[in-house]
Amino acid sequence: MGVVDDAINRRNQCMKAGEPILPDNYNGVTVDRIRQVLTQIDRCTNSMVEGVFALLSTEANWFNKAATNGLQFRHGATTAHVGTHVGILQRGNRDKLDREGRDYWLKPLWEIGAIEKVYFDSDSTVFLPGHPIAKSPNSAYRLEQRFIDILEAEEGEWQCMATNWIQEDVLRERLSLQASQAEETSQLIKSGHSRLIRASHEIYAPRFLEGYHVVYIDDGDGERTTDEQRAVLAEAGLTIDLSDSMPDVLLWNPKIDMLWVIEAVISDGEVDTHKKNSLTEFANRHGKAGIGFTTTYPTWKKAAERQSQFKNLADDTYMWIQEDASRSIHIKQ
C-alpha cells in the first residue's frame, strides 16, 4: 500500500473515531507561528506554510527503513510525502499535491536555505545532504536546523533571529555550506553510480547488445539534455519532454530501429512495471519497433539485498551483475 492510501486510511479512521488527524502543533510550533515567520522573511503562501508544517512532523519517518532506525518525518521527506501530508492529512483532499507544485511550495524555501535537499541512503539508513542521484525516489527534503530554531523560539525572540537569518551575508554563508555538504555526499554516493553506469554501457552493452549505440546518458542532476545529446537523440528520431521518465542509459539499434534501456542500481531505481510501461509508451510514441530493458547491479550482494526486499524487476526484462559480467539473466514471472 502506498503513502497516499495509508494517509487516506489514517484520515478515515481518525474521523470515524472522532480523533484529530494531526496535532495542532509540532514541538510547540503552530501554523500561526509558521505564517508569522514566513511573512517576516517574505516567503509566505498557504502552500509554503503547510509544507513547513509537514516538515516539522515528529511522527515516524515514512521511509520504512528510516523509521526502523528511529528517524522522524522531519528528518527527511520526499515531495510525495510532503504533498500527501498537505493534500490529504491537512486539507482533507482525495489526493496529494501535484508533484510539479514543489516549485511553488518547496523551491522558494530551498533557494534561501530554509529547506535542505537530502538523500536517504538505504545502506546506512541515514539522510545525507544533497540530491546526488538524479530523479532518485530517495531524494528528500528537511528544514534547516537554524530555521527550526527560529520557529521554536519564544515570542519576542524569533523576530530578531529571523531578521538576522535572512541577511545577505548570512544567507550566502548558509547556502555555501549546504552546497559544500551536498558535494561531499555526491562524491560519496554518485561516484559508485557513475562507475556502474559506465560499466553498463562500456562492458554490458557491447557484449549483449550488438548493434546498439548510446544515444542518451543521465548521469547528473543539472541540465536535462545537452545540445550534443539532443543532436544524437534527433538522429535516432527521439525527443525528450520534461514529463518523460528517462533511464540512466538509452541505446538505439538503427538497423532494426529498436531502443534499449539500462537502469544502473546502487540504492534504488530498477526497471519495475511502472518504468517499463512508461518507457514502452515513449518508444511507441516515437514509432520504434520495440524496446528492451536491463537492470544492472554492481554485485550479487546488492542485487540480493534489493530483490529479497522489493522483488520489483518487471517481467520479460534482464538483469546484469557487474562482478559476474559474463551473464545476462532473463527475468520471467
Backbone torsions as a table, in degrees:
resi	resn	phi	psi	omega
1	MET	NA	135.5	-176.9
2	GLY	-84.4	174.9	-176.4
3	VAL	-65.0	-32.8	179.5
4	VAL	-64.9	-48.5	179.1
5	ASP	-62.5	-41.1	177.7
6	ASP	-59.2	-44.2	-178.3
7	ALA	-66.5	-40.6	178.7
8	ILE	-63.4	-44.5	178.3
9	ASN	-62.1	-42.2	178.6
10	ARG	-62.0	-45.3	179.5
11	ARG	-61.5	-45.4	-178.3
12	ASN	-64.1	-40.6	179.9
13	GLN	-65.4	-41.7	179.0
14	CYS	-64.4	-42.4	179.9
15	MET	-64.6	-39.9	179.7
16	LYS	-64.6	-37.7	-178.4
17	ALA	-85.2	-3.7	-178.3
18	GLY	70.1	28.2	-178.9
19	GLU	-106.1	152.0	177.4
20	PRO	-65.4	140.6	179.3
21	ILE	-72.3	-40.1	179.8
22	LEU	-133.1	155.3	172.8
23	PRO	-69.2	162.3	179.2
24	ASP	-84.9	-2.4	176.1
25	ASN	-159.6	158.0	172.4
26	TYR	-120.0	118.0	-177.1
27	ASN	52.6	35.8	177.5
28	GLY	86.5	-3.1	-178.6
29	VAL	-92.6	116.6	178.9
30	THR	-95.2	169.5	174.9
31	VAL	-61.2	-38.2	179.7
32	ASP	-62.5	-41.7	177.9
33	ARG	-63.0	-42.9	178.8
34	ILE	-59.5	-44.1	-179.1
35	ARG	-62.9	-39.7	179.3
36	GLN	-64.3	-44.7	-178.1
37	VAL	-67.1	-45.5	-179.7
38	LEU	-65.1	-33.2	176.2
39	THR	-64.4	-41.3	-178.6
40	GLN	-66.0	-32.5	179.8
41	ILE	-96.1	10.7	174.3
42	ASP	61.2	44.8	177.2
43	ARG	-140.0	50.3	-171.7
44	CYS	-114.5	110.8	165.8
45	THR	-132.7	163.3	179.1
46	ASN	-58.6	-41.7	-178.6
47	SER	-65.8	-38.5	177.7
48	MET	-66.5	-41.2	178.0
49	VAL	-59.5	-46.6	-179.0
50	GLU	-66.9	-37.3	177.8
51	GLY	-64.2	-42.1	177.9
52	VAL	-65.3	-41.6	178.3
53	PHE	-59.0	-41.9	177.7
54	ALA	-60.9	-44.7	-175.9
55	LEU	-74.3	-2.5	172.6
56	LEU	-93.4	-6.6	-171.9
57	SER	-57.7	134.8	-179.6
58	THR	-101.1	7.9	177.7
59	GLU	-73.8	170.4	-178.4
60	ALA	-58.8	142.8	-179.1
61	ASN	-60.3	148.4	-177.9
62	TRP	-86.1	-6.6	163.5
63	PHE	-81.5	120.2	-174.5
64	ASN	-56.6	-44.4	-178.2
65	LYS	-68.6	-30.8	176.7
66	ALA	-69.9	-40.3	178.2
67	ALA	-63.5	-40.1	178.0
68	THR	-61.7	-30.7	179.1
69	ASN	-84.8	6.8	175.9
70	GLY	84.7	10.9	-178.4
71	LEU	-83.4	152.4	-179.0
72	GLN	-102.1	167.6	177.6
73	PHE	-53.4	-40.8	-176.7
74	ARG	-65.0	-16.8	179.6
75	HIS	-76.8	-17.0	177.9
76	GLY	168.3	125.5	-179.5
77	ALA	-140.7	137.5	178.8
78	THR	-73.7	170.5	174.6
79	THR	-56.9	-42.0	179.6
80	ALA	-64.7	-39.4	178.3
81	HIS	-61.8	-49.3	-179.3
82	VAL	-63.7	-44.4	180.0
83	GLY	-61.8	-35.6	178.1
84	THR	-71.7	-43.0	178.5
85	HIS	-58.8	-44.9	-178.6
86	VAL	-73.0	-53.3	-172.3
87	GLY	-67.4	-41.2	-173.9
88	ILE	-98.9	-49.3	-175.1
89	LEU	-79.6	-38.6	-179.3
90	GLN	-86.2	-46.4	-174.9
91	ARG	-92.0	-19.6	-179.3
92	GLY	76.9	23.4	177.9
93	ASN	-79.3	177.2	-179.6
94	ARG	-88.5	-12.4	-177.6
95	ASP	-145.9	166.7	179.2
96	LYS	-74.1	168.6	175.4
97	LEU	-65.5	150.6	178.1
98	ASP	-59.5	131.7	-178.7
99	ARG	-56.5	-38.3	-178.7
100	GLU	-67.4	-17.3	178.6
101	GLY	-66.6	-10.7	179.6
102	ARG	-56.9	-26.4	178.5
103	ASP	-64.2	-18.5	-178.3
104	TYR	-105.4	-27.2	-176.8
105	TRP	-117.7	-3.4	172.9
106	LEU	-121.0	-48.7	-173.7
107	LYS	-55.6	-44.8	-179.4
108	PRO	-60.1	-24.0	-179.0
109	LEU	-90.9	-30.3	175.4
110	TRP	-77.8	-21.1	177.5
111	GLU	-66.8	-24.4	177.6
112	ILE	-108.5	7.4	175.1
113	GLY	81.8	9.9	176.1
114	ALA	-73.7	-31.8	175.0
115	ILE	-115.1	137.1	178.2
116	GLU	-108.1	142.1	170.5
117	LYS	-80.3	133.9	178.4
118	VAL	-136.6	165.2	-177.2
119	TYR	-132.1	127.6	178.7
120	PHE	-84.2	112.2	178.0
121	ASP	-86.8	105.0	-174.3
122	SER	-68.3	-17.9	177.4
123	ASP	-74.2	-48.8	-179.0
124	SER	-92.1	-6.5	-178.7
125	THR	52.1	44.0	174.6
126	VAL	-133.8	162.2	175.2
127	PHE	-95.2	128.3	-179.6
128	LEU	-111.1	152.1	-178.6
129	PRO	-65.5	143.6	172.2
130	GLY	93.8	174.0	174.0
131	HIS	-120.0	81.6	-171.9
132	PRO	-73.3	-20.8	-178.1
133	ILE	-120.3	121.8	-176.1
134	ALA	-59.6	136.2	173.5
135	LYS	59.6	21.8	-178.8
136	SER	-72.1	137.3	174.7
137	PRO	-67.4	-8.9	176.9
138	ASN	-90.7	0.0	175.9
139	SER	-73.1	131.7	-174.0
140	ALA	-143.6	-174.7	-177.6
141	TYR	-140.6	154.3	172.4
142	ARG	-150.4	162.1	176.2
143	LEU	-78.6	141.5	176.6
144	GLU	-67.6	138.5	-169.9
145	GLN	-60.5	-39.3	-179.4
146	ARG	-68.3	-27.8	174.8
147	PHE	-70.8	-39.0	175.0
148	ILE	-61.4	-41.0	179.5
149	ASP	-58.2	-38.7	178.3
150	ILE	-64.4	-46.3	-178.4
151	LEU	-62.0	-34.5	-175.5
152	GLU	-91.4	-2.8	-176.8
153	ALA	-72.1	160.3	179.9
154	GLU	-67.5	152.8	173.1
155	GLU	-58.5	134.9	-176.7
156	GLY	94.1	-16.9	177.7
157	GLU	-105.1	-38.4	-172.7
158	TRP	-65.8	-29.0	-177.9
159	GLN	-61.2	-46.4	178.9
160	CYS	-67.3	-40.6	178.6
161	MET	-60.6	-42.3	-179.4
162	ALA	-66.5	-39.4	178.6
163	THR	-61.9	-45.1	178.4
164	ASN	-67.0	-38.2	-175.5
165	TRP	-64.2	-33.5	-174.8
166	ILE	-90.7	-2.1	179.0
167	GLN	-61.0	145.8	-171.0
168	GLU	-60.3	-43.1	-178.2
169	ASP	-67.5	-37.4	176.7
170	VAL	-67.8	-39.7	178.5
171	LEU	-61.5	-46.2	-179.8
172	ARG	-61.9	-42.6	179.7
173	GLU	-63.4	-41.6	-178.7
174	ARG	-65.2	-46.9	-179.6
175	LEU	-66.2	-36.2	177.8
176	SER	-64.1	-41.8	178.7
177	LEU	-64.9	-43.1	179.2
178	GLN	-62.9	-41.0	178.8
179	ALA	-63.8	-40.3	178.9
180	SER	-64.2	-42.9	178.8
181	GLN	-65.5	-40.5	179.2
182	ALA	-63.8	-37.3	179.4
183	GLU	-65.6	-37.5	177.3
184	GLU	-62.3	-42.7	177.4
185	THR	-64.0	-41.1	-179.9
186	SER	-59.4	-43.7	179.3
187	GLN	-66.8	-33.5	-178.3
188	LEU	-72.1	-44.3	-171.7
189	ILE	-100.6	-48.2	-172.1
190	LYS	-67.6	-27.5	-179.4
191	SER	-59.1	-41.2	177.8
192	GLY	-66.9	-40.1	177.5
193	HIS	-64.5	-43.0	179.1
194	SER	-62.2	-41.3	179.0
195	ARG	-63.5	-39.3	179.9
196	LEU	-70.0	-38.7	175.2
197	ILE	-58.8	-45.5	-179.6
198	ARG	-62.6	-43.4	178.8
199	ALA	-64.7	-34.1	-178.4
200	SER	-63.8	-40.0	-178.9
201	HIS	-96.4	-15.9	179.0
202	GLU	-97.3	-22.6	-179.1
203	ILE	-114.0	-54.2	-177.3
204	TYR	-65.5	-52.2	-173.4
205	ALA	-59.7	-48.3	179.5
206	PRO	-60.9	-31.7	-177.1
207	ARG	-79.8	-40.7	-171.1
208	PHE	-113.0	-10.9	-177.0
209	LEU	-125.2	60.7	-178.7
210	GLU	-60.9	133.9	179.2
211	GLY	91.9	-9.2	178.7
212	TYR	-94.9	144.5	171.5
213	HIS	-134.6	154.7	-173.7
214	VAL	-69.5	131.7	174.4
215	VAL	-117.7	-11.4	-178.8
216	TYR	-159.3	134.6	172.9
217	ILE	-131.4	126.6	178.8
218	ASP	-107.0	95.0	-175.9
219	ASP	-129.9	42.9	-179.2
220	GLY	-168.2	176.2	-179.0
221	ASP	-120.8	21.4	-177.7
222	GLY	-103.7	-129.0	-178.4
223	GLU	-61.4	135.0	-175.4
224	ARG	-59.0	-52.0	177.5
225	THR	-138.7	140.0	175.5
226	THR	-83.7	168.4	177.0
227	ASP	-60.4	-37.8	179.9
228	GLU	-65.0	-44.1	179.3
229	GLN	-65.3	-38.9	178.8
230	ARG	-61.6	-36.5	178.7
231	ALA	-66.9	-41.1	179.1
232	VAL	-67.2	-41.4	177.5
233	LEU	-62.4	-41.2	180.0
234	ALA	-62.6	-36.6	177.2
235	GLU	-61.2	-33.1	178.6
236	ALA	-87.3	2.4	-179.6
237	GLY	75.3	32.4	-174.9
238	LEU	-123.7	144.6	169.3
239	THR	-134.1	147.6	-178.6
240	ILE	-110.9	125.4	174.9
241	ASP	-95.1	162.8	178.3
242	LEU	-61.2	-26.8	-177.8
243	SER	-81.6	-11.9	-178.1
244	ASP	-74.7	131.6	176.6
245	SER	-91.4	94.9	-171.8
246	MET	-88.2	150.6	-176.4
247	PRO	-83.8	176.2	174.8
248	ASP	-64.0	-41.6	179.0
249	VAL	-137.2	132.6	174.3
250	LEU	-121.7	128.6	-179.1
251	LEU	-120.5	158.7	-178.3
252	TRP	-137.9	136.9	174.1
253	ASN	-106.8	103.4	-174.8
254	PRO	-65.9	-25.8	-177.3
255	LYS	-68.3	-41.9	-178.4
256	ILE	-109.2	0.5	178.7
257	ASP	53.7	47.6	176.4
258	MET	-115.1	151.9	176.7
259	LEU	-104.9	157.9	173.1
260	TRP	-140.7	135.5	-177.8
261	VAL	-108.7	136.5	172.1
262	ILE	-124.7	127.3	173.0
263	GLU	-113.2	119.2	-179.1
264	ALA	-94.6	121.2	-171.1
265	VAL	-113.2	116.1	170.7
266	ILE	-101.5	-43.5	-179.7
267	SER	-129.8	-21.5	-178.3
268	ASP	-173.0	172.7	171.5
269	GLY	106.1	24.9	179.2
270	GLU	-60.8	164.6	169.9
271	VAL	-76.3	93.4	176.1
272	ASP	-95.6	-178.1	-175.6
273	THR	-61.9	-41.2	179.9
274	HIS	-61.7	-46.0	-178.6
275	LYS	-66.7	-39.5	178.6
276	LYS	-61.3	-45.9	-179.4
277	ASN	-64.8	-40.9	-178.8
278	SER	-63.0	-45.0	-177.5
279	LEU	-78.5	-25.1	172.3
280	THR	-65.7	-39.8	176.0
281	GLU	-63.3	-38.3	177.7
282	PHE	-61.0	-45.2	179.2
283	ALA	-64.5	-43.1	-179.7
284	ASN	-64.6	-38.4	-179.5
285	ARG	-62.1	-29.9	-179.7
286	HIS	-98.0	10.2	174.2
287	GLY	69.8	27.5	-179.2
288	LYS	-79.2	154.4	-176.7
289	ALA	-70.8	-20.2	-179.7
290	GLY	169.7	179.7	-179.8
291	ILE	-152.7	139.0	177.4
292	GLY	-117.2	167.7	-172.3
293	PHE	-142.0	139.7	174.1
294	THR	-138.7	134.0	169.7
295	THR	-102.9	129.2	179.9
296	THR	-114.5	144.9	177.1
297	TYR	-127.0	153.7	178.1
298	PRO	-73.2	-34.9	-175.6
299	THR	-142.0	161.2	173.6
300	TRP	-63.7	-35.5	179.6
301	LYS	-59.2	-45.4	180.0
302	LYS	-66.0	-41.8	179.1
303	ALA	-62.3	-44.6	-179.4
304	ALA	-65.5	-40.2	179.1
305	GLU	-60.4	-44.9	-178.4
306	ARG	-71.5	-46.1	-172.8
307	GLN	-79.9	-24.2	174.2
308	SER	-68.1	-27.4	-179.0
309	GLN	-92.2	-41.3	-170.0
310	PHE	-108.6	-34.3	-178.8
311	LYS	47.0	52.4	-170.6
312	ASN	-112.8	9.9	177.5
313	LEU	-69.9	129.5	-176.4
314	ALA	-69.8	150.7	178.0
315	ASP	-61.9	145.6	176.9
316	ASP	60.0	40.8	170.8
317	THR	-123.1	-178.1	-177.0
318	TYR	-124.1	158.1	176.4
319	MET	-130.9	137.3	178.8
320	TRP	-131.3	135.4	179.9
321	ILE	-111.0	121.3	-174.8
322	GLN	-58.2	-39.1	-178.1
323	GLU	-75.5	-9.0	177.9
324	ASP	-128.8	60.3	-163.0
325	ALA	-71.4	-10.0	-174.3
326	SER	-82.8	-6.5	-175.9
327	ARG	-122.8	141.3	170.4
328	SER	-118.9	120.7	-169.1
329	ILE	-101.0	124.2	-179.4
330	HIS	-83.3	126.5	-179.6
331	ILE	-93.8	117.6	176.4
332	LYS	-127.0	134.3	-179.4
333	GLN	-107.9	NA	NA
